Amino acid sequence: MTWFNISMKVPQQRIGIGTNKKAAMKIVEISFLLLLSFSVKVYSQTEIVAHRGYWNCPGSAPNSLASLEKADSLGCFASEFDVNISRDSTVFVYHNSKIGRLDMDEMSDGEIGSYRLPDGEPIPTLEAYLQKGALLDVHLFLEIKVQSNPGLQEALIRRTLDLVRRHDLQERTIFISLSRKICDELIRIDPSLKVGYVGGDAILTPRELANSGYYLMDYYYEIYQRNPSLISEAHKAGIKAGVWVVGSQKDVLSYVQNGIDYITTDNLPGALTYLKAQQAGCADKPQPLRINGKVALYGISPAYPVLIYNSAGRLVSRTLDRGQLRLPSVHGVYFLINGEKRFKFTL
């Protein structure tokens, strides 16, 4: 299921409803305009981060160049990725610090270059990844991994910073790490960098992070479940709050309502669907619409009609129902607000 942000005028239609219902729908439309101006202010601060890029779709793989480009095309705010270093001091984009049983910092460039990602791409260098990123709009959540060789760890930090600066991507990059030592070194080298602690060594309070010059507290979702006040404490301390890895749209709803700044997730179409609906002011009463067993829309208020099209572009159903629908050849799904189609989904 892929999300596209579109807006297209369509004629107003009645849905077999009486005069009172029609008047009520007019009130809903007027209320929507008021709600839109309010909801964007409340929810627009939450951004969606693609965990290792948009990889769980055809033609992509985690931390691949394709996953970066697809995250940008989907409309994600940022793409998260990981960097390691070879024994030849080349920085590579790869999640694990090992390939098989070998530490990447003990492998040559040629050995690493011989491996292929599930989509067939070679493991990309950071140079190639940033070259691609510089052509896109998506921001970067760059995670520096812990290396087994202390000397190469320092080289990884320095070379990563040099490459980001060379491509003029400092303003679009947030540096994160599970290691507080790595984060502190980044801040020491350049206090203007946006640095986020992912909470690998110990859980630090928002005030501790703020006092140490951090930009972001980026914690695993279970930490917020145990400490629900952390988000508000982070904002009081003057830093951002991020969460990883959020799975369901219901959890997205909870974090958005609690004012989280960044949501890192693998469920990108679902998270973006909910967030865009929330920002449009039509996700106040979350209810799912299921078509042929799949959740096509989640978090869209029942006040807004849904238009369902087949692959030939013909309207096959128009409904306010949020139950189970079984329709042949379903292709496009929209919900209708104020006479406009908003947010197309293809199944």
C-alpha positions in Angstrom: 0.0 0.0 0.0 1.5 3.3 -1.1 0.6 6.8 0.0 0.4 9.8 -2.3 -0.3 13.3 -1.2 -2.8 14.7 -3.7 -5.6 17.2 -3.9 -8.2 17.2 -6.7 -11.5 18.9 -7.1 -14.6 16.6 -7.5 -18.3 17.5 -7.7 -20.3 17.6 -4.5 -22.6 14.5 -4.4 -25.4 13.5 -2.1 -25.2 10.1 -0.5 -28.9 9.3 -0.3 -29.3 11.3 2.9 -32.1 13.6 4.1 -32.1 17.3 4.5 -31.2 17.2 8.1 -28.2 15.0 7.4 -27.2 17.3 4.5 -27.3 20.2 6.9 -25.2 18.3 9.4 -22.6 17.6 6.7 -22.4 21.3 5.9 -21.7 21.9 9.6 -19.0 19.2 9.5 -17.4 21.0 6.5 -17.4 24.4 8.3 -16.1 22.7 11.4 -13.4 21.1 9.3 -12.0 24.5 8.3 -11.8 25.6 11.9 -10.3 22.3 12.9 -7.7 22.4 10.1 -6.3 25.7 11.3 -6.0 24.4 14.9 -4.8 20.8 14.2 -1.9 21.8 12.0 -0.5 23.9 14.8 -0.9 21.2 17.3 0.4 18.2 15.3 2.6 19.5 12.6 5.7 19.2 14.9 5.7 15.4 14.7 7.9 14.0 11.9 8.2 10.5 10.5 11.6 8.9 10.2 12.1 5.9 7.9 13.9 3.2 9.9 16.8 2.2 7.6 15.0 3.9 4.8 11.8 2.7 3.1 13.1 -0.9 2.7 10.0 -3.2 3.1 8.7 -2.7 -0.4 9.6 -4.1 -3.8 13.0 -3.2 -5.1 14.5 -2.0 -1.9 16.6 -3.2 1.1 17.6 -1.8 4.5 20.2 1.0 4.3 20.3 0.8 0.5 20.4 3.7 -1.9 17.0 2.6 -3.1 15.6 2.8 0.4 16.8 6.4 0.8 15.2 7.4 -2.5 12.0 5.7 -1.7 11.8 7.3 1.7 12.1 10.7 0.0 9.5 9.8 -2.6 7.1 8.6 0.1 7.3 12.0 1.9 9.2 11.0 5.0 10.9 13.7 6.9 14.1 11.7 7.4 15.8 8.4 6.6 17.7 6.7 9.4 20.8 4.7 8.5 23.9 3.3 10.1 27.6 3.7 9.3 30.6 1.5 10.0 34.2 1.7 8.8 36.5 -0.7 6.9 40.1 -1.5 7.9 41.0 0.7 4.8 39.2 3.6 6.6 36.3 3.8 4.1 32.9 4.5 5.7 30.1 2.2 4.6 26.3 2.4 5.2 25.4 -0.9 6.9 23.3 -1.8 9.9 25.5 -4.4 11.6 29.1 -3.9 12.6 29.7 -7.5 11.4 29.2 -9.2 8.1 28.7 -12.8 8.9 31.3 -13.4 11.6 33.7 -10.7 10.6 33.9 -7.2 12.1 33.6 -4.7 9.3 36.6 -2.7 10.7 38.7 -5.9 10.1 37.6 -6.2 6.5 39.0 -4.6 3.4 37.1 -2.4 1.0 37.2 -5.2 -1.6 35.8 -7.7 0.8 32.9 -5.5 1.9 32.3 -4.5 -1.7 31.8 -8.1 -2.7 28.6 -8.4 -0.6 25.2 -7.7 -2.0 22.1 -6.4 -0.2 18.8 -8.3 -0.7 17.8 -5.9 -3.5 21.1 -6.7 -5.4 22.9 -3.4 -4.5 26.4 -3.5 -3.2 26.8 -2.2 0.3 26.9 1.6 -0.3 29.7 3.8 0.8 28.7 6.9 2.9 30.1 9.0 0.0 27.6 7.4 -2.4 24.8 7.7 0.1 25.4 11.4 0.7 25.7 12.1 -3.0 22.2 10.6 -3.4 20.9 12.4 -0.3 22.2 15.8 -1.6 19.9 15.4 -4.6 16.8 14.7 -2.4 14.8 16.7 0.2 14.8 14.0 2.9 16.7 14.7 6.1 19.2 12.2 7.5 19.3 10.4 10.9 22.9 9.2 10.8 23.8 6.5 13.4 27.5 6.0 14.1 28.0 2.4 15.2 30.5 1.2 17.8 33.7 -0.3 16.3 35.9 -3.0 17.8 39.1 -1.0 16.9 39.4 2.3 19.0 41.6 3.9 16.4 39.1 3.2 13.6 36.3 4.4 15.9 37.9 7.9 16.0 38.5 7.7 12.3 34.9 6.8 11.7 33.7 9.9 13.6 36.1 12.2 11.8 35.5 10.9 8.3 31.8 10.8 8.7 31.8 14.5 9.8 34.1 15.4 6.9 31.8 13.7 4.3 28.7 15.4 5.7 30.4 18.8 5.5 31.8 18.1 2.1 28.3 17.5 0.8 26.9 20.5 2.7 24.4 18.4 4.6 25.0 19.5 8.2 21.7 21.3 8.5 19.8 18.3 7.3 21.6 15.7 9.4 21.0 14.6 12.9 23.8 12.4 14.3 22.7 9.7 16.7 24.5 6.8 18.5 23.9 4.2 21.1 27.2 5.3 22.6 27.3 8.3 24.8 31.1 8.5 24.3 30.6 8.9 20.5 27.8 11.5 21.0 30.0 13.5 23.5 32.9 13.4 21.0 30.6 14.8 18.3 29.5 17.7 20.5 33.1 18.3 21.6 34.3 18.6 18.0 31.4 20.8 16.9 28.8 22.0 19.5 26.6 23.3 16.7 25.9 19.7 15.5 22.4 18.2 16.1 23.3 15.2 18.2 20.9 12.6 19.6 21.5 9.9 22.2 19.8 6.6 21.5 20.1 5.4 25.1 22.5 2.4 24.7 24.8 2.9 27.7 22.4 4.3 30.2 19.1 6.2 30.3 19.9 9.8 30.9 17.3 12.4 32.0 16.3 15.1 29.5 18.0 17.7 31.8 21.3 15.8 31.7 21.2 15.6 28.0 20.3 19.3 27.6 23.1 20.3 30.0 25.6 18.3 27.9 24.6 20.1 24.6 22.4 17.4 23.1 19.7 18.2 20.5 17.6 15.1 20.8 16.6 12.3 23.3 15.9 9.4 21.0 14.7 6.4 23.1 13.3 3.0 22.5 9.5 2.9 22.8 9.5 0.7 25.9 11.4 3.4 27.8 8.6 5.9 27.1 6.0 3.3 28.2 7.8 3.0 31.6 8.4 6.8 31.8 5.5 8.6 30.1 6.5 12.0 31.3 9.8 12.0 29.4 8.4 13.8 26.4 7.2 16.8 28.3 10.4 16.8 30.4 12.4 16.9 27.2 10.5 19.9 25.9 10.8 21.7 29.3 14.6 21.1 29.1 14.6 22.6 25.6 15.5 19.4 23.6 13.6 17.3 21.1 12.1 13.9 21.9 12.2 10.9 19.4 11.0 7.3 19.7 12.0 4.1 17.9 10.8 1.7 16.6 7.0 2.4 16.5 5.0 -0.4 14.8 1.2 0.2 14.9 -0.8 3.2 13.9 -2.4 3.2 17.3 1.0 3.7 18.8 1.6 6.5 16.3 -1.6 8.1 17.6 -0.5 7.9 21.2 2.9 9.4 20.5 1.5 12.2 18.3 -1.1 13.1 21.0 1.7 13.2 23.6 3.7 15.7 21.5 6.6 13.5 20.3 8.9 15.2 17.8 10.2 12.3 15.8 8.7 8.8 15.2 11.1 6.2 13.7 9.2 3.4 12.2 9.2 0.6 9.6 5.4 1.1 9.0 5.8 4.1 6.8 2.6 4.2 4.7 0.6 3.6 7.9 2.4 6.2 10.0 2.3 8.8 7.2 -1.4 8.1 6.6 -2.3 8.7 10.2 -0.1 11.8 10.5 -1.4 13.5 7.4 -4.9 12.7 8.4 -4.2 14.1 11.9 -2.7 17.3 10.4 -5.7 17.7 8.2 -8.0 17.6 11.2 -9.9 14.4 10.2 -8.4 11.8 12.5 -10.1 12.8 15.7 -12.0 9.5 16.0 -9.7 6.8 14.8 -11.6 3.9 13.1 -10.2 1.5 10.5 -11.6 0.9 7.0 -10.7 -2.6 5.8 -10.9 -3.5 2.2 -10.5 -7.2 1.2 -8.9 -7.8 4.6 -6.4 -5.0 4.5 -6.5 -1.8 6.5 -6.7 0.8 3.8 -7.3 3.8 6.0 -6.8 4.2 9.7 -7.6 7.2 11.9 -10.0 8.9 9.4 -13.1 10.3 11.1 -16.4 8.6 10.1 -17.7 12.1 9.2 -15.7 12.0 5.9 -16.9 9.9 3.0 -14.6 7.4 1.4 -14.4 7.0 -2.4 -13.2 3.7 -3.8 -12.1 3.3 -7.4 -11.2 0.3 -9.5 -8.1 -0.1 -11.7 -9.9 1.5 -14.6 -10.6 4.6 -12.6 -14.3 4.0 -12.1 -16.0 4.8 -8.9 -17.1 1.5 -7.4 -18.2 2.6 -3.9 -18.9 5.7 -1.8 -19.4 5.0 1.8 -19.3 6.4 5.3 -19.0 2.9 6.7 -15.8 1.9 8.6 -16.5 -1.8 8.6 -15.2 -4.6 6.3 -15.6 -4.1 2.6 -15.0 -6.8 0.0 -14.7 -5.4 -3.5 -13.2 -6.8 -6.7 -10.3 -5.0 -8.5 -9.9 -2.3 -5.9 -7.2 0.2 -7.0 -7.6 3.6 -5.4 -9.0 4.8 -2.1 -9.6 8.4 -1.2 -11.5 10.2 1.6 -13.5 13.2 0.7 -13.2 16.5 2.7 -15.0 19.7 1.7 -15.6 18.5 -1.8 -12.0 17.6 -2.4 -10.3 14.2 -2.7 -7.5 14.0 -0.1 -4.7 11.4 0.3 -4.9 8.6 -2.3 -3.9 5.1 -1.2 -3.3 2.3 -3.7 -3.6 -1.3 -2.5 
